[in-house]
Amino acid sequence: MYHSMIKSFFQFSAGSWISAAISFFTTPITTYLILPSEFGKASLYTLVLNLAMIGVLAGADQSFIRMFYETDQERRPSLLWNAIIPPLFLCGGVTVFLVCCRFEVSRLFGGIDQSLVVILLSFNLFISIFERFSVLVLRMKKRGLAFSALRIVWALANSGGIVFFALTVEKSFLAVIFGAFVSSLCVFALSFLLELKFWVKRCPLSIPKIKEILGYGLPFIPASILYWLLSSMDKLALRSYTSFEEIGLYTAGQKIVIALSLMQVGFCMFWAPVSYEQYENKDSKIFFSRVAKTIAGGMFLVSFLSIACKDIIVLIFDNAYLPSAKIMPFMVFSPLALTVSQVTAMGINLKKRTYWHLFVTLISASVNFVGNLLLVHLYGAKGAAVSTGIAYIVFFYVGTFISRKVYPVSYSLIRFSIGVVILFVVATVNTFSGSLTFELLSVTIGGVAVFLLYKSEMLKGIRALRDVILETISKKREEKE
């Protein structure tokens, strides 16, 4: 199990790691060209785009994922087009709304007429729909290497677009927006060409099928909006109570947890098709239990390493971003909770009880709202990070408890809870302590303690990783001979 899982994980995540390396070398350039306040405005643009995507997708992308393996191979292109038609109609309506409210939208970015932002947002929304489904096709067909290649293209196009716009037009948040638009366009174009036969195959539309797709997907809209609030409330609170510069520092802090974010992306991309296939096996509960324990151990380990290296990683940024190192520690809880809950809360989707996602995100978003209300006034970006970290811990436990009710699986929650408490103490020390020695000591002790908690799973994972590397090296040698 570990061998095949790790091999698939690396196929899907290789592109993310390479794209991170590209970002590593281009970040000093972009942070030199773009001020923290401008990055803050760009992050708000991303929030608006993500919210608009929730509305126009109408859960059709989730329906496509859930119904892919239930549909005959020959009829899957038809499933794709039946799923994509509703979002395209809704996109037209949202575009009209954005144009009519362009002045209100402009206030979010500084109070001046930003018609260009609205234009880019409308085009980006349209392209993002096609990008979303074209990448989903690759995911569901388990084309991990192709998916990784697209991640590399995205990183190159995004960084290139930012630098090009900043040097030729202006050094503002528009450069970041332009980079995002160019990267989405490039990813869609290439993913479309990679599955050209899948896209151009004659596909009759079916009203009953569209109704079925919307019937499964629509409950995701309120849950997704609440999740958007959960993941965006920190920046919205900072926008209300602090400055664009504080938002920029907060965004830079999120870049420090890049290793965790990459693991989250890589795991989530390949987990959906794997989990739905495994669900049909009689030993699926044992499989889910083992995967949850292994991924928890790995994410804990990388969380401690990320906190330990925060003061080194931040050195690649411009000096104006150095305070981000103290904002970052509580940010590790977001990718940790999201990644592990992909396994532990999977029972909600497997049993098609998707309405429970609304309850999970409502509780978590409420916690985040209260936390930001209380802490951002006192601690600024640090307070936002603490509040969001606590909210994601709540997100994990609520989702996991509900999932275990509808699909009982043993996930060793006591052991996971001990790890969460240790990590919380370490994050607190590294956020509010002024002593570097004390910070490093806490990370070392905490990391060793959690390693001992998950020693068995980590050693199995390391051995499986070693086997995959040796197998890859052996194949390369055979090819050369």
C-alpha positions in Angstrom: 0.0 0.0 0.0 2.7 2.5 1.1 4.7 1.8 -2.1 1.9 2.5 -4.5 0.6 5.5 -2.5 4.0 7.2 -2.3 4.6 6.6 -6.0 1.3 8.1 -6.9 1.8 11.0 -4.5 5.2 11.9 -6.0 3.7 11.8 -9.5 1.1 14.3 -8.5 3.3 16.4 -6.3 6.5 16.6 -8.3 5.3 19.6 -10.2 4.3 21.4 -7.0 7.8 20.9 -5.6 9.5 22.1 -8.9 7.1 25.1 -9.1 8.0 25.9 -5.5 11.7 25.9 -6.5 10.8 28.3 -9.3 9.0 30.5 -6.9 11.9 30.3 -4.5 14.2 31.8 -7.1 11.7 34.4 -8.4 10.3 35.5 -5.0 13.2 37.8 -4.3 12.6 39.5 -7.6 8.8 39.9 -7.1 9.1 41.1 -3.5 11.7 43.6 -4.7 9.4 44.9 -7.5 6.1 44.8 -5.5 5.5 46.4 -2.1 3.8 44.5 0.7 0.8 46.8 0.4 0.4 46.0 -3.3 0.6 42.2 -2.5 -2.1 42.8 0.0 -4.4 44.2 -2.6 -3.6 41.3 -4.9 -4.5 38.8 -2.2 -7.9 40.5 -1.9 -8.4 40.0 -5.7 -7.8 36.3 -5.2 -10.4 36.2 -2.5 -13.0 37.8 -4.8 -12.1 35.5 -7.6 -12.4 32.4 -5.4 -15.8 33.6 -4.1 -17.1 34.1 -7.6 -15.8 30.7 -8.6 -17.8 29.1 -5.8 -21.0 30.7 -7.2 -20.5 29.9 -10.8 -19.3 26.3 -10.4 -22.5 25.5 -8.4 -20.8 22.3 -7.1 -20.7 20.9 -10.7 -17.0 20.2 -10.3 -17.7 18.1 -7.2 -20.5 16.2 -9.1 -18.0 15.5 -11.9 -15.5 14.0 -9.4 -18.2 11.9 -7.6 -19.8 10.6 -10.8 -16.7 10.0 -12.9 -16.1 6.4 -11.8 -19.9 5.6 -11.8 -20.0 6.6 -15.5 -19.0 4.3 -18.4 -15.8 5.3 -20.0 -17.4 6.2 -23.3 -19.9 8.5 -21.6 -17.5 10.4 -19.4 -17.0 13.2 -22.0 -20.7 13.7 -22.0 -20.6 13.9 -18.2 -17.9 16.7 -18.6 -20.0 18.9 -20.9 -23.2 18.4 -18.9 -21.3 19.5 -15.8 -19.6 22.5 -17.4 -22.7 24.1 -19.1 -24.3 25.4 -15.9 -21.1 27.2 -14.7 -20.8 28.9 -18.1 -24.3 30.3 -17.9 -23.8 31.5 -14.3 -20.4 33.0 -15.3 -22.3 35.3 -17.8 -24.6 36.5 -15.0 -21.7 37.2 -12.6 -19.8 39.1 -15.3 -22.8 41.4 -15.9 -23.0 41.9 -12.1 -19.3 42.8 -11.8 -19.5 45.3 -14.7 -22.6 47.0 -13.1 -20.9 47.1 -9.7 -17.4 48.0 -10.9 -17.1 51.1 -8.7 -18.1 49.1 -5.6 -15.6 46.5 -6.4 -12.9 49.2 -6.9 -13.4 50.4 -3.3 -12.0 47.0 -2.2 -8.7 47.8 -3.9 -8.2 51.4 -2.6 -11.2 53.4 -3.6 -10.3 54.4 -7.1 -11.8 53.3 -10.5 -10.2 50.0 -11.2 -12.1 49.0 -14.3 -9.1 47.0 -15.5 -9.4 44.9 -12.4 -13.0 44.1 -13.2 -12.1 43.2 -16.8 -9.3 40.9 -15.8 -11.5 39.4 -13.1 -14.3 38.6 -15.6 -11.9 37.0 -18.1 -10.1 35.2 -15.4 -13.4 33.7 -14.1 -14.3 32.4 -17.5 -10.9 30.8 -18.1 -10.8 29.4 -14.6 -14.0 27.4 -15.2 -12.3 25.6 -18.2 -9.1 25.3 -16.3 -10.8 23.7 -13.3 -12.5 21.0 -15.4 -9.6 20.4 -17.8 -7.3 19.7 -14.8 -10.0 17.5 -13.2 -10.0 15.3 -16.2 -6.3 14.7 -15.8 -6.7 14.1 -12.0 -9.5 11.6 -12.4 -7.6 9.7 -15.2 -4.7 9.6 -12.7 -2.3 11.4 -15.1 0.0 12.5 -12.2 3.0 13.4 -14.4 0.9 15.5 -16.7 -0.7 17.2 -13.7 2.8 18.0 -12.4 3.9 19.4 -15.7 1.0 21.8 -15.6 2.0 23.0 -12.1 5.5 23.8 -13.5 3.9 25.7 -16.4 1.7 27.6 -13.9 4.7 28.7 -11.9 6.7 29.8 -14.9 3.7 31.7 -16.4 2.8 33.3 -13.1 6.2 34.5 -12.3 7.0 35.6 -15.8 3.7 37.5 -16.1 4.3 39.4 -12.8 7.9 40.4 -13.8 6.9 41.3 -17.4 4.0 43.5 -16.3 6.0 45.1 -13.4 8.8 46.0 -15.8 6.8 47.1 -18.8 3.6 48.6 -17.3 3.7 49.4 -13.6 4.9 47.9 -10.3 1.6 47.5 -8.7 -0.9 44.7 -7.6 -2.1 44.6 -11.2 1.2 42.8 -12.0 0.2 40.0 -9.6 -3.3 39.8 -11.1 -1.9 39.7 -14.6 0.4 36.9 -13.7 -2.5 34.9 -12.3 -4.5 35.4 -15.5 -1.7 34.4 -17.8 -0.9 31.2 -15.7 -4.6 30.1 -15.8 -4.8 30.6 -19.5 -1.6 28.6 -20.1 -2.7 25.8 -17.9 -6.1 25.5 -19.6 -4.6 25.5 -23.1 -2.1 22.8 -22.3 -4.5 20.6 -20.3 -7.0 20.9 -23.1 -4.4 19.7 -25.7 -3.4 16.8 -23.5 -6.9 15.5 -23.5 -8.1 16.8 -26.8 -10.0 13.7 -27.8 -11.8 13.8 -24.5 -12.9 17.4 -25.1 -13.9 17.2 -28.8 -15.8 13.9 -28.7 -19.5 14.3 -29.6 -21.4 14.7 -26.4 -25.2 15.0 -26.3 -26.5 17.2 -23.5 -29.1 15.7 -21.1 -31.4 17.8 -19.0 -32.0 15.0 -16.5 -28.2 14.5 -16.2 -27.7 18.3 -15.6 -30.4 18.2 -12.9 -28.7 15.2 -11.3 -25.4 17.0 -11.4 -26.9 20.2 -9.8 -28.8 18.1 -7.3 -25.6 16.6 -5.9 -23.5 19.8 -6.3 -25.8 22.6 -5.1 -25.4 21.7 -1.4 -21.7 22.5 -1.8 -22.5 26.2 -2.6 -23.4 27.3 1.0 -20.8 25.0 2.4 -18.2 26.4 0.0 -19.2 30.0 0.7 -18.8 29.3 4.4 -15.4 27.7 3.7 -14.4 30.7 1.7 -15.3 32.8 4.8 -13.3 30.4 7.0 -10.2 30.7 4.7 -10.6 34.4 3.9 -11.8 35.9 7.2 -8.2 36.5 8.3 -7.5 38.8 5.3 -11.0 40.4 5.5 -10.4 41.2 9.2 -7.0 42.6 8.5 -8.5 44.7 5.7 -11.1 46.1 8.2 -8.8 46.7 11.2 -5.3 47.1 9.8 -3.5 48.1 6.6 -2.7 46.7 3.2 0.9 46.3 4.4 -0.2 44.0 7.2 -2.1 41.9 4.7 1.0 41.7 2.6 3.1 40.5 5.5 0.4 38.0 6.4 0.4 36.7 2.8 4.2 36.4 2.8 3.9 34.4 6.0 1.8 31.9 4.2 4.6 31.5 1.7 6.9 30.3 4.5 4.7 27.2 5.0 5.3 26.3 1.4 6.4 22.7 2.1 3.2 22.0 4.0 1.1 23.6 1.3 2.8 21.6 -1.4 2.1 18.3 0.5 -1.5 19.4 1.0 -1.9 20.1 -2.8 -0.1 16.9 -3.8 -2.1 14.7 -1.5 -5.5 16.2 -2.2 -5.0 16.0 -6.0 -4.5 12.3 -6.1 -6.6 11.3 -3.0 -10.0 11.9 -4.6 -9.8 9.2 -7.3 -7.9 6.8 -5.0 -10.5 7.1 -2.2 -13.5 6.5 -4.4 -11.9 3.5 -5.9 -10.9 2.0 -2.6 -14.4 2.6 -1.2 -15.6 -0.4 -3.2 -13.1 -2.8 -1.5 -14.1 -4.7 1.6 -11.0 -3.6 3.4 -11.5 0.1 2.7 -11.9 1.0 6.4 -8.5 -0.5 7.2 -7.0 1.3 4.3 -8.4 4.7 5.3 -7.2 4.2 8.9 -3.6 3.4 7.8 -3.5 6.3 5.4 -4.8 8.8 8.0 -2.1 7.8 10.6 0.7 7.9 8.0 -0.3 11.3 6.5 -0.8 12.7 10.0 2.7 11.7 11.1 4.2 13.2 7.9 2.4 16.5 8.2 3.3 16.9 11.9 7.0 16.3 11.1 7.0 18.9 8.2 5.0 21.3 10.4 7.8 21.3 13.0 10.5 21.6 10.4 8.7 24.6 8.8 8.6 26.4 12.1 12.2 25.6 12.8 13.3 27.0 9.4 11.0 30.1 9.4 13.8 32.6 10.1 15.9 31.1 7.4 13.2 30.9 4.7 12.1 34.6 5.3 15.6 35.7 4.3 14.8 35.1 0.6 12.2 37.9 0.9 12.9 41.6 0.7 13.8 43.2 4.2 10.3 44.7 4.4 8.9 41.2 4.7 11.1 40.0 7.7 8.3 40.4 10.3 6.4 37.6 8.5 8.5 35.0 10.3 6.7 35.7 13.6 3.3 35.6 11.9 3.8 32.2 10.3 3.8 29.5 13.1 0.1 29.1 13.6 -0.4 28.9 9.8 0.8 25.3 9.8 -2.5 24.2 11.3 -4.4 25.0 8.1 -2.6 22.6 5.7 -2.2 20.0 8.5 -5.9 19.9 9.3 -7.0 20.1 5.7 -4.7 17.3 4.5 -5.6 14.8 7.3 -9.3 15.6 7.2 -9.3 14.7 3.5 -9.1 11.2 4.8 -10.8 11.3 8.2 -13.9 13.3 6.9 -14.2 11.3 3.6 -17.1 9.4 4.9 -19.4 12.4 4.4 -18.7 12.3 0.6 -18.6 8.5 0.4 -22.1 8.2 1.9 -23.3 11.2 -0.1 -24.2 13.2 3.1 -22.8 16.4 1.6 -25.2 18.6 3.6 -23.0 17.9 6.6 -20.3 20.1 5.1 -22.5 23.1 5.7 -22.6 22.4 9.4 -18.8 21.7 9.6 -17.9 25.0 7.9 -20.5 27.0 9.8 -19.1 26.0 13.1 -15.5 26.6 12.0 -16.2 29.9 10.3 -18.1 31.1 13.5 -15.0 30.2 15.6 -12.8 32.1 13.1 -15.1 35.1 13.1 -15.1 35.5 16.9 -11.3 34.8 17.0 -10.5 37.5 14.5 -12.8 39.9 16.2 -11.0 39.5 19.4 -7.4 39.0 18.4 -6.8 41.1 15.3 -7.3 44.3 17.3 -4.7 43.1 19.8 -2.1 41.4 17.7 -2.7 42.3 14.1 -1.6 39.7 11.6 -0.4 37.4 14.5 -3.9 37.4 15.9 -5.4 36.5 12.5 -3.0 33.6 12.3 -3.8 32.3 15.8 -7.6 32.6 15.1 -7.4 30.8 11.8 -5.2 28.1 13.2 -7.7 27.4 16.0 -10.6 27.5 13.5 -9.0 24.8 11.3 -8.4 22.6 14.3 -12.2 22.8 15.0 -12.8 22.2 11.3 -10.8 18.9 11.5 -12.5 17.6 14.6 -16.1 18.4 13.7 -15.7 16.9 10.2 -14.0 13.8 11.6 -16.6 13.2 14.3 -19.5 13.5 11.8 -17.7 11.3 9.2 -17.1 8.6 11.9 -20.9 8.6 12.6 -21.8 7.8 9.0 -18.8 5.7 8.2 -17.1 4.4 11.3 -13.3 4.2 11.0 -10.6 4.1 13.7 -8.3 7.1 13.2 -6.3 7.1 16.5 -7.7 10.6 17.5 -6.1 10.5 21.0 -2.6 10.3 19.5 -3.5 13.0 16.9 -4.8 15.2 19.7 -1.6 14.9 21.7 0.3 16.0 18.6 -2.0 19.0 18.1 -1.4 20.1 21.8 2.3 19.9 21.4 2.3 21.8 18.1 0.0 24.5 19.5 2.5 25.1 22.4 5.4 25.3 20.0 3.5 27.7 17.7 2.7 29.9 20.6 6.3 30.1 21.8 7.6 30.8 18.3 4.9 33.5 17.7 5.2 35.5 21.0 8.6 34.6 22.4 11.5 37.0 21.8 14.2 34.3 22.5 15.6 32.4 19.5 17.1 29.8 21.8 13.8 29.2 23.5 12.0 28.9 20.1 14.5 26.4 18.7 14.4 24.4 22.0 10.6 24.1 21.9 10.7 23.0 18.2 13.3 20.3 18.9 11.5 18.9 21.9 8.1 19.0 20.3 9.4 17.5 17.0 11.1 14.6 18.8 7.9 14.0 20.9 5.6 13.8 17.9 8.1 11.6 16.0 8.0 9.1 18.9 4.1 9.3 18.7 4.1 8.3 15.0 7.4 6.4 14.9 5.9 3.2 13.4 4.0 5.1 10.6 6.9 7.4 9.8 9.4 4.5 9.5 7.1 2.6 7.2 6.7 5.7 5.1 10.4 6.3 5.0 11.1 2.7 3.9 8.4 2.9 1.2 10.0 6.2 0.0 13.4 4.5 -0.1 11.9 1.6 -2.2 10.3 4.0 -4.6 13.6 6.0 -5.1 15.6 2.8 -5.5 13.1 1.4 -8.0 13.2 4.7 -10.0 17.1 4.6 -10.0 17.0 1.0 -11.1 14.7 1.7 -14.0 16.8 4.7 -15.2 19.9 2.4 -15.2 18.1 -0.2 -17.2 16.9 2.4 -19.7 20.5 3.6 -20.2 21.8 0.0 -20.7 
